[in-house]
Amino acid sequence: DRHTPYTDLARVSEIYIPITPRVSGYLEKVNVQLHSHVKQGDVIFELDQRPYLIAVKEAEANLENTIQQLGAQNAGIKSSASSVGVAKAQLDRSQRNYDRVMRIYDKNPGALSQADIDRVETSLNQSIEKLASSEANLEKTKKQMGVNGAENPQLKIAITKLEKTQLDLEFTKLYAEFDGFIESFNVDVGYYSNAGQPLATLVSTQ
């Protein structure tokens, strides 16, 4: 014990975040290794996007078909609906990041700097504004089709399906929520990732 003293009366803690996919799929790109240092916003993993791209194209075709059936000629609604789906995914990521930072700050105000808090607040506000703008554009486009067309149940279903497929496509990329290091990592390209099952752990350097 004189050479290697030890105690079980101490604890070392760090902020750690499981890197968990929101959708399932095969890993196509692994941009990190064990102990890799990453920065907030870096893409850590990328799932195979092909099934989700096909789903988006199918949803776009379904929306176009629905619009044609309603006799509307406004193709801009497809683009507007796609933008809403992407904006929702970005807002979801910003909101989860903001919630994590606030939980950490409430427990230990000294763990994060004001710059860290300002950064996540700015990101959240920008995402909220982007989603609001996308939804406003979509609503404007729907109104141009007329009240009956915009309120048509089939049209609403087609738009919602396109938004959902765009959201799933955005979730195929997994981002670093904080600056930190990759740990508990033993997957590689070709690994099938299940939604909700962590692929690795991000240990924050903050």
N, C-alpha and C positions, 0 to 999 in steps of 0.2 A: 504493500500500500504506500510505502514511502516513494516508490518509483512511479506508480500509476494510481494516484489517489482518485477516488470516485465517490459519488453520493447519489442516492435516489430521492433526495429531498429538493430537487430543482427541476425546472421545466423551461425548455426553450420553445418559443412560439413564433410563428410567422403567419402572414396573411397568405393563404393558399386557395386557389380556385380550380375546381375540376373543369377540364376542357371537355364539354359535353355537346355532342351534335344534336340539333333539333330534328334532323331527318336521317333516314337510314341510307346506306349506300357503301360502295367499295371505295377505299382510299385510293385516290389517283395521284395526289402529290403530298409528300411529307417534307415540309420545309425546315424541319428542326431535327436535332439529335438530342440525346440525353444530356442534360446540363446546358443546352443551348441558351444563350441570352437573347431575349426578344424585347421589342418595344411595343408599347400600346398601339394597337391598330395593325400590327404585322399579321399576315395570313400564316397560320401555323399548319393547318391541314386543309386539303381540298378534296371533297368527295367527287366521284364520277358524276358529271352534270348531265350526261346524255339522257337518262330517263326523265329528268326534270325539264330539259329543253324540249323533249318530245311532248311532255305534258303541257308545256306552255304553248307550243304550236297547235296542239289539239284544241286547247282552250281558246286560242285566238281564232281558229277556224270555226269553232262552234259559235263564238260571238259574232263573227262576220255573217255566218249563216242565219243567226237569229235576227241580226239587223236587216238583212235582205228580206227575210220573211215579214218583217214589220214594215217593209217598204221605205225604210230610212236609208239615206245615201251618205251618212256622216261617218266616214271611216276613222275620224279622229277619236272616237270613243275607245277604240282598241288601245291606242297609244296612251290615252288618259288613264284607263284602267290598269295598264301595265305599270305606269308611274306610281299609282297608289300602292300597288303590291310591293314595289321596291322600297317606297318611303315607309311603309309599315314595318318592314324588316329592319330598316336602319333605326327607326324609332324604338323598336323592341330592344335592339342591341344597346342603344344609348340609355334607355330607361333602366335596363338591368345593371349596366355599369354604374349609373348614378346611384341606384339603390344600394349597391355593394359599398360604394365609397361612403355614403351617408351612414350605413350601419357601422362601418369601421370608425368613422369620425365620432359617432355617438359613444362608442365604447372607449375610444382612446383618441381624444382631439389632437394629441401631439403626433399621431402616426402619419398624418398627411399634411402637406403644406397647403397654403391658401391657393397657390398656383394649381395644385392638383384638383382642388375643389372647383376652382374657376373653370378649368378645362372641361370637366365632366358636365358642369352646368351649361357651358356654352354649347357643347356637343348636343346635349338634350334639347336645348332651346332651338337649335338649328334643325334638329330632326322633327320637332313639333311643327315648326314653321313650314318645313318642306312637305310634311304630310298634309297640313292644312291647305297649302297651295295646290297640291296634287288633287285633293278631294274637291277643291273649288273648281279646278279645271274640268274634272270629271262631271261635276254637277252642271256646269255651264254647257258642256257638250251634250249631256242628256236632255237639257231643256231645249236645246236647238232641234231636237228630234220631235218635240211636241210632248204635251202632258201625257197623252195616252201611251206613246212609245216608251217614255222614260219610266212610267209606272208599270209597264208590262212585266208580269212575274217571270216570264221566260228570259227577258232581257236582264233582270236583276240577278237571276241565277247564273247566267252566262258571264256577267261582269264579276260576280263574286268568285266564280270558279277560276277566272283568269287571274284575279288578285291573289287567290290562294296558291296557284301554280307559280306565280312570280315570287311569292313569299318563300315557298319551298326551295326554289332555285337559288335565292339569295342565301338561304341557310346552308347551302352546300360548302360554303367557305367558313372556316372557324378562325376567329380573330383572337389576338392577345388582348385581354381586358386591361392589363397593367404591364408596366415594365417588370421583367422578372426572368426567372429561369425555369426551364422545362424539366420536370421530374416525373417519376413513376411512369416512365414511357417505354413501352416495348412493342410498338406496332410498326408496320411498314406498308409500303404500297401493295395493294391487293387485299388488305385486311378488310373484312366486312364490318362496318360500323353500324351498330344499332342505335336508333334515336333514344336518348336518355341515358346511355351508357358511357361513362367517361373514357376518353382515349389517353389522357395524360393529366398532369397536374401542373399548374402555373404557380410558382412560389414568387410572391412579389418582393422586389428589392426596396419597396417603399415602406 
